[in-house]
Amino acid sequence: MPDSSSTQVVVIGGGPGGYAAAFLAADLGMKVALVDEEVNPGGVCLYRGCIPSKALLHAARVLTEAREAARFGIEFPPPKIDANRLRAWKEEVIGKLTGGLGQISKQRHVEYIRGRAALVDARTVSITGPGGAGERQLGFEHAILATGSFPAMLPGLPKSPRIMDSTGALDLTDVPKTLLVVGGGYIGLELGTVYAALGTQVSVVEMLDGLLPGADRDLVSPLAKRIDQIFHDVMLSTKVAEMKEVRNGLEVKFEGGAGDGRVQVYEKVLVSVGRKPSSAIPGLEKTRVQKDARGFIQVDPQRRTAEPSIFAIGDVAGEPMLAHKASHEGRLASEAIHGQKVAFEPRAIPAVVFTDPEVAWCGLTETQAAQEKRPVKVARFPWGASGRAATLDRTDGVTKLLIDPETERVLGVGITGVGAGDLIAEGVLAVEMSALAADVALSIHPHPTLSETLMQAAEVFYGTATDIYRPKKS
């Protein structure tokens, strides 16, 4: 007979949203079960996404810095790249973090159940163990669905081990001589950067007319210039018309844009055209949970679905598909279950592209402001005037503030440059706290640092920047 028991909260999915929800629910005194197929919590982010990609991007940055050091008189011999050791180091990083989460789960007395979950009804879940071994039914007062997302694939592609999604690319089974990245979004550019640094001749094809669709063009421009230098080819306004396997790799035919009519053979192809929500949860149809046309589970501001006992968070509950957004939603859902009056209403969810240079933004963007016909003042500080950027030999950056012309509130922040992902947090705080440009300008920032560029951008707004002459426009 199946094992049967009950809990107050069951969280289905052990990623950043899921384990954050489970841990806080336990901290609030509730009995919690966390269900996932992995040995320890972590989800796609830790096992096959954020963490392994950033580990490899760090290795790529070390290689790039070693090569660029020749500009200021330090030269190294050509590096010897041991793909096996690099892959093992990446796995070691993953193991440390996921193992730590497993220990924290035990410390909080969260029951971690390894297996695949299926909903029996709005108050019961059935859990099948690894490899189909055993079945257990678990009753619950509330469930939090945190099943995440999976890589989308293009239709009509041949079945070939030479075609990778983001998960396959992160496995780093080898370093191909040539690689085509299909999709000029953040995942494709990040992974393309890794392989280019390791010695692969990387090309990228994007059907739209610019890289990083959706991001402000002035933020993308410094990255696009660098991509042109480190990638072999960038084909914009171009799409893959046909792909077939041949003896030496994959033969790809392009149409549109600069690549129109071109036929090229690549050793491997990385398809990076977005992600889809993992909302095909067995038994979901037995509840009142609703999905939209794109497959996202519909939720209210507390992340509650149309079924009062069931919540949904993270990628499965809508865009943006970001780990930190999922974590905040998970914690909020647990607070709502606990009876607290909470709602998910962020003014600024930061987005970071961990390329070289990094691109980060939060709050209102210029693109959105134009679409909404919303008046804004934009104050930009170029990193060519930053002393710290000069000492890093990386002046290819910009920091900008979007400011309400009447109230002088900071509505949005955008940064491109080395370490932009670490700098954007100040922008998030400014937007969330309704800070004025004057608040940023009058906050003393340490010198010489890249963080100064936020203060200096605010000074540009007032026409008082010390390091560049930008008189305020009337």
Secondary structure per residue as TSV (DSSP state, phi and psi in degrees):
chain	resnum	aa	ss	phi	psi
A	1	M	-	360.0	142.1
A	2	P	-	-60.6	144.9
A	3	D	E	-70.5	135.0
A	4	S	E	-126.9	137.1
A	5	S	E	-158.7	-173.1
A	6	S	E	-146.9	160.5
A	7	T	E	-148.4	164.4
A	8	Q	E	-76.1	-45.9
A	9	V	E	-130.5	128.8
A	10	V	E	-115.9	129.3
A	11	V	E	-108.9	123.0
A	12	I	E	-103.1	105.6
A	13	G	-	117.7	122.2
A	14	G	-	-104.2	28.5
A	15	G	S	-81.4	-169.3
A	16	P	H	-55.6	-34.2
A	17	G	H	-75.6	-43.1
A	18	G	H	-65.7	-50.3
A	19	Y	H	-72.6	-29.5
A	20	A	H	-63.4	-41.3
A	21	A	H	-65.1	-46.2
A	22	A	H	-63.8	-44.2
A	23	F	H	-66.1	-42.0
A	24	L	H	-69.8	-38.8
A	25	A	H	-58.7	-40.8
A	26	A	H	-66.4	-40.8
A	27	D	H	-61.5	-29.6
A	28	L	T	-84.3	3.5
A	29	G	T	94.9	9.9
A	30	M	-	-93.3	153.7
A	31	K	-	-81.7	125.3
A	32	V	E	-130.0	139.7
A	33	A	E	-122.7	137.5
A	34	L	E	-119.9	123.6
A	35	V	E	-114.2	128.1
A	36	D	E	-158.7	158.2
A	37	E	S	-84.0	-15.5
A	38	E	S	-79.6	164.0
A	39	V	S	-63.3	-39.0
A	40	N	S	-132.9	161.9
A	41	P	S	-59.6	162.0
A	42	G	-	154.8	-41.8
A	43	G	H	66.9	-170.2
A	44	V	H	-57.8	-40.3
A	45	C	H	-55.5	-50.0
A	46	L	H	-81.6	-37.5
A	47	Y	H	-85.4	-40.3
A	48	R	H	-138.7	23.4
A	49	G	S	-146.7	-107.0
A	50	C	H	-51.1	-53.6
A	51	I	H	-71.1	-52.6
A	52	P	H	-61.6	-36.1
A	53	S	H	-67.0	-39.0
A	54	K	H	-72.2	-30.7
A	55	A	H	-63.3	-44.8
A	56	L	H	-69.9	-35.4
A	57	L	H	-65.4	-33.7
A	58	H	H	-63.8	-43.9
A	59	A	H	-60.4	-40.4
A	60	A	H	-64.4	-38.9
A	61	R	H	-67.0	-37.9
A	62	V	H	-61.5	-44.5
A	63	L	H	-61.7	-43.8
A	64	T	H	-65.5	-43.3
A	65	E	H	-64.1	-36.8
A	66	A	H	-62.7	-40.2
A	67	R	H	-70.1	-39.7
A	68	E	H	-78.0	-14.1
A	69	A	G	-62.2	-21.4
A	70	A	G	-60.1	-24.2
A	71	R	G	-62.5	-31.0
A	72	F	G	-116.7	27.7
A	73	G	T	94.6	13.8
A	74	I	-	-120.4	118.0
A	75	E	-	-119.5	138.6
A	76	F	-	-115.8	153.7
A	77	P	-	-67.8	161.0
A	78	P	-	-54.4	134.5
A	79	P	-	-71.3	149.0
A	80	K	-	-100.9	118.4
A	81	I	-	-102.4	118.1
A	82	D	-	-102.1	98.4
A	83	A	H	-61.5	-33.7
A	84	N	H	-66.4	-44.3
A	85	R	H	-67.8	-38.0
A	86	L	H	-63.2	-43.7
A	87	R	H	-64.4	-41.1
A	88	A	H	-64.4	-38.7
A	89	W	H	-64.5	-42.6
A	90	K	H	-59.0	-44.3
A	91	E	H	-66.0	-33.1
A	92	E	H	-65.2	-40.6
A	93	V	H	-61.2	-46.7
A	94	I	H	-60.1	-45.1
A	95	G	H	-61.5	-40.7
A	96	K	H	-62.0	-44.9
A	97	L	H	-72.6	-45.6
A	98	T	H	-69.0	-37.2
A	99	G	H	-62.7	-38.5
A	100	G	H	-64.0	-38.5
A	101	L	H	-66.2	-36.8
A	102	G	H	-61.3	-40.9
A	103	Q	H	-67.2	-42.2
A	104	I	H	-63.5	-36.9
A	105	S	H	-59.6	-42.7
A	106	K	H	-67.2	-41.3
A	107	Q	H	-61.1	-33.6
A	108	R	T	-88.0	-1.6
A	109	H	T	63.1	33.2
A	110	V	-	-82.4	128.1
A	111	E	E	-78.5	110.4
A	112	Y	E	-93.2	119.8
A	113	I	E	-114.1	117.2
A	114	R	E	-87.3	120.1
A	115	G	S	164.9	-178.9
A	116	R	E	-103.4	130.5
A	117	A	E	-99.6	144.0
A	118	A	E	-137.2	137.6
A	119	L	E	-78.6	130.1
A	120	V	E	-88.8	-43.1
A	121	D	E	-160.1	-166.7
A	122	A	T	-74.5	0.7
A	123	R	T	-135.9	5.9
A	124	T	E	-141.1	139.5
A	125	V	E	-125.4	142.5
A	126	S	E	-107.2	131.9
A	127	I	E	-120.3	121.1
A	128	T	E	-101.7	129.2
A	129	G	-	-68.9	171.7
A	130	P	G	-54.4	135.2
A	131	G	G	69.7	17.4
A	132	G	G	79.6	12.2
A	133	A	-	-82.0	118.2
A	134	G	-	73.5	157.7
A	135	E	E	-141.6	142.6
A	136	R	E	-138.2	135.9
A	137	Q	E	-104.0	135.8
A	138	L	E	-129.5	119.1
A	139	G	E	-81.2	152.2
A	140	F	E	-147.4	153.1
A	141	E	E	-83.5	-40.2
A	142	H	E	-140.5	146.0
A	143	A	E	-122.7	144.7
A	144	I	E	-118.9	116.6
A	145	L	E	-87.9	118.2
A	146	A	-	-134.9	54.4
A	147	T	-	-85.6	-5.1
A	148	G	-	75.8	-145.0
A	149	S	E	-149.0	174.4
A	150	F	E	-140.7	157.5
A	151	P	E	-65.2	136.0
A	152	A	-	-79.9	150.1
A	153	M	-	-125.3	152.1
A	154	L	-	-76.7	141.8
A	155	P	T	-72.7	153.8
A	156	G	T	80.6	8.3
A	157	L	-	-81.2	148.4
A	158	P	-	-68.6	154.9
A	159	K	-	-82.8	110.3
A	160	S	-	-150.3	138.3
A	161	P	T	-67.4	-10.8
A	162	R	T	-79.5	-13.1
A	163	I	E	-95.6	123.2
A	164	M	E	-115.9	149.0
A	165	D	-	-100.1	-172.5
A	166	S	H	-62.6	-35.1
A	167	T	H	-63.3	-46.2
A	168	G	H	-64.5	-37.4
A	169	A	H	-65.1	-35.4
A	170	L	H	-73.8	-18.7
A	171	D	H	-65.7	-25.4
A	172	L	-	50.4	52.8
A	173	T	-	-66.0	-28.9
A	174	D	-	-161.5	176.8
A	175	V	-	-114.6	98.7
A	176	P	-	-67.6	155.5
A	177	K	S	-70.6	-37.7
A	178	T	E	-133.4	144.8
A	179	L	E	-144.3	131.3
A	180	L	E	-103.8	125.7
A	181	V	E	-100.4	117.8
A	182	V	E	-94.9	106.2
A	183	G	-	117.6	121.8
A	184	G	-	-99.7	31.1
A	185	G	S	-84.8	-171.4
A	186	Y	H	-68.6	-36.9
A	187	I	H	-67.0	-45.6
A	188	G	H	-62.7	-41.5
A	189	L	H	-70.2	-38.6
A	190	E	H	-62.8	-49.5
A	191	L	H	-70.4	-34.4
A	192	G	H	-62.2	-38.1
A	193	T	H	-60.6	-41.7
A	194	V	H	-61.2	-52.2
A	195	Y	H	-67.1	-35.3
A	196	A	H	-63.0	-41.5
A	197	A	H	-64.9	-31.3
A	198	L	T	-80.5	-5.0
A	199	G	T	113.5	1.1
A	200	T	-	-78.2	142.4
A	201	Q	E	-83.8	105.9
A	202	V	E	-103.8	133.3
A	203	S	E	-121.3	150.4
A	204	V	E	-130.4	140.1
A	205	V	E	-123.1	130.5
A	206	E	E	-133.1	128.3
A	207	M	S	-72.2	-22.8
A	208	L	S	-88.3	177.6
A	209	D	S	-90.1	9.9
A	210	G	S	-157.9	157.0
A	211	L	S	-74.1	160.1
A	212	L	S	47.8	62.3
A	213	P	T	-54.9	137.1
A	214	G	T	100.1	-26.3
A	215	A	S	-83.3	151.0
A	216	D	-	-60.3	138.6
A	217	R	H	-65.3	-32.4
A	218	D	H	-70.4	-25.7
A	219	L	H	-77.2	-33.9
A	220	V	H	-76.5	-29.6
A	221	S	H	-53.2	-49.1
A	222	P	H	-61.9	-36.9
A	223	L	H	-67.8	-43.0
A	224	A	H	-59.8	-39.3
A	225	K	H	-63.6	-40.1
A	226	R	H	-72.4	-37.5
A	227	I	H	-60.0	-39.6
A	228	D	H	-59.5	-29.7
A	229	Q	H	-82.0	-38.2
A	230	I	H	-96.8	-20.6
A	231	F	S	-93.1	152.8
A	232	H	S	-71.9	-38.9
A	233	D	E	-154.2	141.7
A	234	V	E	-127.8	115.9
A	235	M	E	-112.0	107.9
A	236	L	E	-99.1	161.2
A	237	S	S	51.8	34.0
A	238	T	-	-131.8	145.1
A	239	K	E	-133.3	161.4
A	240	V	E	-78.8	119.7
A	241	A	E	-89.4	-33.0
A	242	E	E	-158.4	146.3
A	243	M	E	-143.6	130.9
A	244	K	E	-145.0	151.9
A	245	E	E	-82.6	134.3
A	246	V	E	-126.3	-178.9
A	247	R	T	-61.0	-39.5
A	248	N	T	-98.0	2.1
A	249	G	E	157.3	-137.2
A	250	L	E	-120.4	123.6
A	251	E	E	-90.9	124.1
A	252	V	E	-120.0	131.9
A	253	K	E	-109.5	133.7
A	254	F	E	-109.6	155.9
A	255	E	E	-140.7	145.0
A	256	G	S	87.8	156.2
A	257	G	G	59.3	-154.2
A	258	A	G	-68.7	-21.1
A	259	G	G	-93.7	7.8
A	260	D	T	-57.2	123.6
A	261	G	T	81.9	-7.1
A	262	R	-	-71.9	142.5
A	263	V	E	-124.4	125.1
A	264	Q	E	-139.7	145.1
A	265	V	E	-103.7	131.9
A	266	Y	E	-123.0	144.4
A	267	E	S	-65.7	-40.2
A	268	K	E	-142.0	158.7
A	269	V	E	-129.6	131.0
A	270	L	E	-105.6	117.8
A	271	V	E	-94.9	116.6
A	272	S	-	-135.8	79.1
A	273	V	-	-118.2	28.7
A	274	G	-	109.9	-176.0
A	275	R	E	-132.0	155.8
A	276	K	E	-120.9	146.8
A	277	P	E	-68.1	139.5
A	278	S	-	-86.1	67.9
A	279	S	-	-102.2	3.7
A	280	A	-	-82.0	62.0
A	281	I	-	-82.8	122.3
A	282	P	T	-54.7	132.7
A	283	G	T	86.8	-4.1
A	284	L	G	-60.4	-31.4
A	285	E	G	-68.1	-13.7
A	286	K	G	-84.2	0.3
A	287	T	S	-118.2	-179.7
A	288	R	S	-92.5	8.4
A	289	V	-	-60.9	135.6
A	290	Q	-	-113.7	148.3
A	291	K	B	-120.4	151.1
A	292	D	-	-87.0	-176.0
A	293	A	T	-63.3	-23.6
A	294	R	T	-93.9	-1.2
A	295	G	S	95.9	0.8
A	296	F	-	-75.8	139.4
A	297	I	B	-74.1	131.0
A	298	Q	-	-83.0	132.5
A	299	V	-	-136.1	161.7
A	300	D	-	-95.2	-177.7
A	301	P	T	-59.9	-18.1
A	302	Q	T	-92.3	3.5
A	303	R	-	72.1	22.1
A	304	R	B	-88.0	137.1
A	305	T	-	-84.2	-175.4
A	306	A	S	-67.6	-14.1
A	307	E	S	-96.7	110.8
A	308	P	T	-54.2	-27.7
A	309	S	T	-86.0	-4.6
A	310	I	E	-121.9	130.5
A	311	F	E	-112.5	161.0
A	312	A	E	-140.9	140.2
A	313	I	-	-140.6	165.4
A	314	G	G	76.0	-152.8
A	315	D	G	-56.9	-35.9
A	316	V	G	-69.9	-16.6
A	317	A	G	-103.8	9.3
A	318	G	-	123.0	165.9
A	319	E	S	-79.5	160.0
A	320	P	S	-74.9	144.3
A	321	M	-	-85.3	83.0
A	322	L	-	-132.7	140.5
A	323	A	H	-61.0	-41.9
A	324	H	H	-70.1	-29.7
A	325	K	H	-66.7	-41.6
A	326	A	H	-62.7	-41.5
A	327	S	H	-61.1	-44.7
A	328	H	H	-66.7	-39.6
A	329	E	H	-63.4	-41.1
A	330	G	H	-61.5	-45.4
A	331	R	H	-64.4	-40.6
A	332	L	H	-64.9	-40.6
A	333	A	H	-61.0	-41.7
A	334	S	H	-64.6	-38.7
A	335	E	H	-65.1	-39.0
A	336	A	H	-64.9	-42.4
A	337	I	H	-61.6	-35.2
A	338	H	T	-73.4	-9.4
A	339	G	T	102.1	5.9
A	340	Q	-	-79.0	150.4
A	341	K	-	-87.5	94.9
A	342	V	-	-133.5	159.4
A	343	A	-	-152.3	145.8
A	344	F	-	-88.1	98.9
A	345	E	-	-137.0	57.4
A	346	P	-	-70.9	143.5
A	347	R	S	-87.9	-23.5
A	348	A	-	-146.3	107.6
A	349	I	-	-102.5	112.6
A	350	P	-	-69.6	142.9
A	351	A	E	-118.3	135.5
A	352	V	E	-132.9	130.8
A	353	V	E	-106.9	116.6
A	354	F	-	-90.1	48.2
A	355	T	S	-85.6	-165.6
A	356	D	S	-131.0	102.2
A	357	P	S	-76.7	160.9
A	358	E	E	-74.9	153.3
A	359	V	E	-126.7	129.3
A	360	A	E	-142.9	146.8
A	361	W	E	-155.4	162.3
A	362	C	E	-156.1	158.7
A	363	G	E	69.3	-149.4
A	364	L	-	-70.9	137.1
A	365	T	-	-106.5	163.3
A	366	E	H	-63.2	-36.7
A	367	T	H	-60.9	-46.0
A	368	Q	H	-65.2	-42.2
A	369	A	H	-59.8	-40.8
A	370	A	H	-66.4	-42.2
A	371	Q	H	-63.9	-37.3
A	372	E	T	-88.2	-1.3
A	373	K	T	52.9	45.0
A	374	R	-	-100.0	124.6
A	375	P	-	-70.7	131.6
A	376	V	-	-142.8	155.6
A	377	K	E	-106.2	134.1
A	378	V	E	-111.9	124.1
A	379	A	E	-114.3	119.3
A	380	R	E	-114.5	139.6
A	381	F	E	-120.9	113.3
A	382	P	E	-76.0	139.2
A	383	W	G	-71.0	-9.2
A	384	G	G	-62.8	-20.1
A	385	A	G	-99.7	7.7
A	386	S	-	-94.3	123.4
A	387	G	H	-62.4	-41.3
A	388	R	H	-65.9	-40.3
A	389	A	H	-61.6	-37.8
A	390	A	H	-64.4	-40.0
A	391	T	H	-68.9	-23.1
A	392	L	T	-88.9	-3.4
A	393	D	T	58.5	34.2
A	394	R	-	-137.8	73.4
A	395	T	-	-90.8	10.3
A	396	D	-	-85.2	61.0
A	397	G	-	-145.2	170.1
A	398	V	E	-154.3	144.8
A	399	T	E	-123.1	131.7
A	400	K	E	-136.7	149.4
A	401	L	E	-117.7	137.6
A	402	L	E	-102.0	121.8
A	403	I	E	-125.6	136.7
A	404	D	-	-67.9	122.4
A	405	P	T	-65.3	-22.4
A	406	E	T	-92.5	-49.4
A	407	T	T	-90.8	-17.3
A	408	E	-	66.2	20.4
A	409	R	B	-71.6	144.6
A	410	V	E	-79.3	117.7
A	411	L	E	-100.3	-25.1
A	412	G	E	-162.8	158.4
A	413	V	E	-138.2	139.6
A	414	G	E	-135.0	138.1
A	415	I	E	-139.6	133.2
A	416	T	E	-125.3	130.9
A	417	G	E	152.5	174.8
A	418	V	T	-59.4	127.1
A	419	G	T	75.5	16.5
A	420	A	H	-58.2	-34.4
A	421	G	H	-62.9	-31.2
A	422	D	H	-81.3	-27.0
A	423	L	H	-80.0	-25.6
A	424	I	H	-67.9	-18.8
A	425	A	H	-59.9	-36.1
A	426	E	H	-63.3	-37.2
A	427	G	H	-64.6	-40.3
A	428	V	H	-60.1	-45.8
A	429	L	H	-62.3	-41.1
A	430	A	H	-62.2	-44.0
A	431	V	H	-68.3	-46.4
A	432	E	H	-63.5	-34.8
A	433	M	T	-91.8	8.1
A	434	S	T	55.2	39.9
A	435	A	-	-66.4	148.0
A	436	L	B	-87.6	159.2
A	437	A	H	-57.0	-33.6
A	438	A	H	-64.7	-35.0
A	439	D	H	-61.8	-41.2
A	440	V	H	-70.6	-42.7
A	441	A	H	-65.5	-34.9
A	442	L	H	-89.1	-7.4
A	443	S	S	-80.2	120.2
A	444	I	-	-72.6	121.3
A	445	H	-	-103.3	145.5
A	446	P	-	-68.2	147.1
A	447	H	S	-122.4	139.7
A	448	P	S	-92.3	124.0
A	449	T	-	-141.0	163.9
A	450	L	S	-75.9	-23.0
A	451	S	T	-63.1	-24.6
A	452	E	H	-57.4	-27.6
A	453	T	H	-64.8	-24.1
A	454	L	H	-69.9	-44.8
A	455	M	H	-62.0	-43.0
A	456	Q	H	-68.7	-32.8
A	457	A	H	-64.7	-39.0
A	458	A	H	-64.4	-38.5
A	459	E	H	-65.1	-34.4
A	460	V	H	-60.3	-38.4
A	461	F	H	-58.0	-37.8
A	462	Y	H	-90.7	-2.7
A	463	G	T	73.7	26.1
A	464	T	-	-124.1	20.0
A	465	A	-	-65.2	130.2
A	466	T	S	-69.0	-41.4
A	467	D	S	-91.5	-8.9
A	468	I	S	-141.2	154.8
A	469	Y	-	-97.8	104.8
A	470	R	-	-133.9	80.8
A	471	P	-	-60.2	142.9
A	472	K	-	-67.3	133.6
A	473	K	-	-80.6	141.3
A	474	S	-	-72.0	360.0
